[in-house]
Amino acid sequence: MIGIILAPLKKYLLMGAAAAALLYGAYLYGHHVSEEEHAQKIKDLNLGIAITAAGQAKLVEQQSRIDVLKKELADARTKISRPDDTCFEPDDVDGLLDIWPKPAASPAR
């Protein structure tokens, strides 16, 4: 008896069930796609973080090189500003004058 009543509706029930299955499948597919997009965004963020960290490491390395060059420059300036063993002291000038040939005496007037 129920079969007789539901027989004309059977076609509509099957179409409704198919529609529900399609909607549920679309929901699952959308959820899967959104999870993949979320996973891709996380991968992109991790890549961005890795690139930023590499850039930061490069900057730290360059800063350390700059610090070394600044120290070398300061050392060079200090060396230039103070005489060392290779510079002539004022006493050495007399010794150099003794080595140089003396100018010829100018004729007396």
C-alpha positions as CSV (number, residue, x, y, z in Angstrom):
1,M,0.0,0.0,0.0
2,I,2.8,2.4,0.8
3,G,4.4,1.3,-2.4
4,I,1.3,2.4,-4.3
5,I,1.3,5.8,-2.7
6,L,5.0,6.3,-3.0
7,A,5.3,4.9,-6.6
8,P,4.4,8.2,-8.3
9,L,6.8,10.0,-5.8
10,K,9.5,7.5,-6.3
11,K,11.0,9.5,-9.2
12,Y,11.0,12.7,-7.2
13,L,12.5,10.9,-4.2
14,L,15.3,9.5,-6.3
15,M,15.9,13.0,-7.8
16,G,16.0,14.5,-4.3
17,A,18.4,11.9,-3.1
18,A,20.6,12.5,-6.1
19,A,20.5,16.3,-5.6
20,A,21.3,15.8,-1.9
21,A,24.3,13.5,-2.9
22,L,25.5,16.1,-5.4
23,L,25.2,18.9,-2.8
24,Y,27.0,16.8,-0.2
25,G,29.7,16.0,-2.8
26,A,30.1,19.7,-3.7
27,Y,30.4,20.5,0.0
28,L,33.1,17.9,0.5
29,Y,34.9,19.0,-2.6
30,G,34.8,22.6,-1.5
31,H,36.0,21.7,1.9
32,H,38.9,19.7,0.4
33,V,39.8,22.6,-1.9
34,S,39.7,25.0,0.9
35,E,42.0,22.7,2.9
36,E,44.4,22.6,0.0
37,E,44.3,26.4,-0.4
38,H,44.9,26.7,3.3
39,A,47.8,24.2,3.1
40,Q,49.2,26.2,0.1
41,K,49.0,29.4,2.0
42,I,50.9,27.8,4.9
43,K,53.6,26.6,2.5
44,D,53.8,30.1,1.0
45,L,54.1,31.7,4.4
46,N,56.8,29.1,5.4
47,L,58.6,29.9,2.2
48,G,58.3,33.6,2.9
49,I,59.7,33.1,6.4
50,A,62.6,31.1,5.0
51,I,63.4,33.8,2.5
52,T,63.2,36.5,5.1
53,A,65.5,34.5,7.5
54,A,68.0,33.9,4.7
55,G,67.9,37.7,3.9
56,Q,68.4,38.5,7.6
57,A,71.4,36.1,7.8
58,K,72.9,37.8,4.8
59,L,72.4,41.2,6.4
60,V,74.0,40.0,9.6
61,E,77.0,38.6,7.7
62,Q,77.3,41.9,5.8
63,Q,77.1,43.9,9.0
64,S,79.9,41.7,10.5
65,R,82.0,42.4,7.4
66,I,81.3,46.1,7.8
67,D,82.3,46.0,11.4
68,V,85.6,44.3,10.5
69,L,86.3,46.9,7.8
70,K,85.5,49.7,10.3
71,K,88.0,48.2,12.7
72,E,90.6,47.9,10.1
73,L,90.0,51.5,9.0
74,A,90.3,52.7,12.6
75,D,93.5,50.7,13.0
76,A,94.9,52.2,9.8
77,R,94.0,55.7,11.0
78,T,95.7,55.1,14.3
79,K,98.8,53.9,12.6
80,I,98.9,57.0,10.3
81,S,98.3,59.4,13.2
82,R,101.1,58.1,15.4
83,P,104.7,57.5,14.1
84,D,106.0,54.0,14.2
85,D,109.5,52.5,13.8
86,T,109.6,53.2,10.1
87,C,109.1,57.0,10.4
88,F,112.1,59.3,10.8
89,E,112.4,60.9,14.1
90,P,113.7,64.5,14.2
91,D,117.1,63.3,15.3
92,D,117.4,61.2,12.2
93,V,117.2,64.3,10.0
94,D,120.7,65.3,11.0
95,G,122.0,61.9,10.0
96,L,120.4,62.3,6.6
97,L,121.9,65.7,6.1
98,D,125.3,64.2,6.7
99,I,124.8,61.6,3.9
100,W,123.5,64.1,1.3
101,P,126.2,65.9,-0.7
102,K,126.8,69.4,0.4
103,P,126.1,72.1,-2.1
104,A,129.1,73.7,-3.7
105,A,130.3,76.8,-2.0
106,S,129.2,79.9,-3.8
107,P,132.0,82.2,-5.0
108,A,132.9,84.9,-2.6
109,R,132.1,88.4,-3.7
